[in-house]
Amino acid sequence: MVLALTGVWHGLAAWHFGLYPERTLARSTDERPPHKLAAEVFRFLAGMNLAAAALAFGACFVPAAVPLAAASLSLANLTQYLGDRRVHRLGLARGPFFLQIYVGDAVFFVLNALVVAVALGR
């Protein structure tokens, strides 16, 4: 269940970052117009999030892959959370959409870490 939800989380990120990077930037920053380089970085993040979604969904069908996939996804979400925290601390992002990303990355870091702990505890 956690891996499926993680797949949805990263799939939504790929959607927003890949198809609508300017809109996503506009919803989470005060920069007007959104910087073109930032939009291209978001497109890059879309590919990374799409790969994370594929890993999460794929592991749902390969039980032996669950611990490694969950550990990888936990690490990915931790690094995203730490980046979010830095952006927040520097005052570069704002609003409920960014808060959703910030909290979501923290939640999926913890949930996937718990999956690893449970899987290795068996």
Contacts in CASP RR format, 6 or more apart in sequence:
PFRMAT RR
TARGET T0000
AUTHOR 0000-0000-0000
METHOD contacts of the structure
MODEL  1
MVLALTGVWHGLAAWHFGLYPERTLARSTDERPPHKLAAEVFRFLAGMNL
AAAALAFGACFVPAAVPLAAASLSLANLTQYLGDRRVHRLGLARGPFFLQ
IYVGDAVFFVLNALVVAVALGR
2 70 0 8 1.000
2 111 0 8 1.000
2 112 0 8 1.000
2 114 0 8 1.000
2 115 0 8 1.000
3 56 0 8 1.000
3 57 0 8 1.000
3 58 0 8 1.000
3 59 0 8 1.000
3 60 0 8 1.000
3 66 0 8 1.000
3 69 0 8 1.000
3 70 0 8 1.000
3 73 0 8 1.000
3 112 0 8 1.000
3 115 0 8 1.000
4 56 0 8 1.000
4 57 0 8 1.000
4 60 0 8 1.000
5 108 0 8 1.000
5 111 0 8 1.000
6 52 0 8 1.000
6 53 0 8 1.000
6 56 0 8 1.000
6 73 0 8 1.000
6 77 0 8 1.000
6 108 0 8 1.000
6 111 0 8 1.000
6 112 0 8 1.000
7 52 0 8 1.000
7 53 0 8 1.000
7 56 0 8 1.000
7 57 0 8 1.000
8 53 0 8 1.000
9 53 0 8 1.000
9 104 0 8 1.000
9 108 0 8 1.000
10 49 0 8 1.000
10 50 0 8 1.000
10 52 0 8 1.000
10 53 0 8 1.000
10 56 0 8 1.000
10 73 0 8 1.000
11 49 0 8 1.000
11 50 0 8 1.000
11 52 0 8 1.000
11 53 0 8 1.000
13 45 0 8 1.000
13 46 0 8 1.000
13 49 0 8 1.000
13 101 0 8 1.000
14 46 0 8 1.000
14 47 0 8 1.000
14 49 0 8 1.000
14 50 0 8 1.000
14 53 0 8 1.000
15 46 0 8 1.000
16 23 0 8 1.000
16 24 0 8 1.000
16 46 0 8 1.000
17 24 0 8 1.000
17 42 0 8 1.000
17 43 0 8 1.000
17 45 0 8 1.000
17 46 0 8 1.000
17 47 0 8 1.000
17 49 0 8 1.000
18 42 0 8 1.000
18 43 0 8 1.000
18 45 0 8 1.000
18 46 0 8 1.000
18 47 0 8 1.000
19 46 0 8 1.000
21 34 0 8 1.000
21 38 0 8 1.000
21 39 0 8 1.000
21 40 0 8 1.000
21 42 0 8 1.000
21 43 0 8 1.000
21 46 0 8 1.000
22 33 0 8 1.000
22 34 0 8 1.000
22 39 0 8 1.000
24 42 0 8 1.000
24 97 0 8 1.000
25 31 0 8 1.000
25 34 0 8 1.000
25 35 0 8 1.000
25 38 0 8 1.000
25 39 0 8 1.000
25 42 0 8 1.000
26 32 0 8 1.000
26 34 0 8 1.000
27 95 0 8 1.000
27 97 0 8 1.000
27 98 0 8 1.000
28 93 0 8 1.000
28 94 0 8 1.000
28 95 0 8 1.000
28 97 0 8 1.000
28 98 0 8 1.000
28 101 0 8 1.000
29 92 0 8 1.000
29 93 0 8 1.000
29 94 0 8 1.000
29 98 0 8 1.000
30 94 0 8 1.000
31 38 0 8 1.000
48 76 0 8 1.000
52 73 0 8 1.000
52 76 0 8 1.000
55 69 0 8 1.000
55 72 0 8 1.000
55 73 0 8 1.000
56 69 0 8 1.000
56 73 0 8 1.000
58 65 0 8 1.000
58 69 0 8 1.000
59 65 0 8 1.000
59 66 0 8 1.000
59 68 0 8 1.000
59 69 0 8 1.000
59 70 0 8 1.000
66 115 0 8 1.000
66 119 0 8 1.000
67 115 0 8 1.000
67 116 0 8 1.000
67 119 0 8 1.000
67 120 0 8 1.000
70 112 0 8 1.000
70 113 0 8 1.000
70 115 0 8 1.000
70 116 0 8 1.000
70 119 0 8 1.000
71 112 0 8 1.000
71 113 0 8 1.000
71 116 0 8 1.000
73 108 0 8 1.000
73 112 0 8 1.000
74 108 0 8 1.000
74 109 0 8 1.000
74 110 0 8 1.000
74 112 0 8 1.000
74 113 0 8 1.000
74 115 0 8 1.000
74 116 0 8 1.000
77 104 0 8 1.000
77 105 0 8 1.000
77 106 0 8 1.000
77 108 0 8 1.000
77 109 0 8 1.000
77 112 0 8 1.000
78 105 0 8 1.000
78 109 0 8 1.000
80 105 0 8 1.000
80 109 0 8 1.000
81 102 0 8 1.000
81 104 0 8 1.000
81 105 0 8 1.000
81 106 0 8 1.000
81 109 0 8 1.000
84 93 0 8 1.000
84 98 0 8 1.000
84 101 0 8 1.000
84 102 0 8 1.000
84 105 0 8 1.000
85 102 0 8 1.000
87 93 0 8 1.000
87 98 0 8 1.000
88 98 0 8 1.000
88 102 0 8 1.000
END
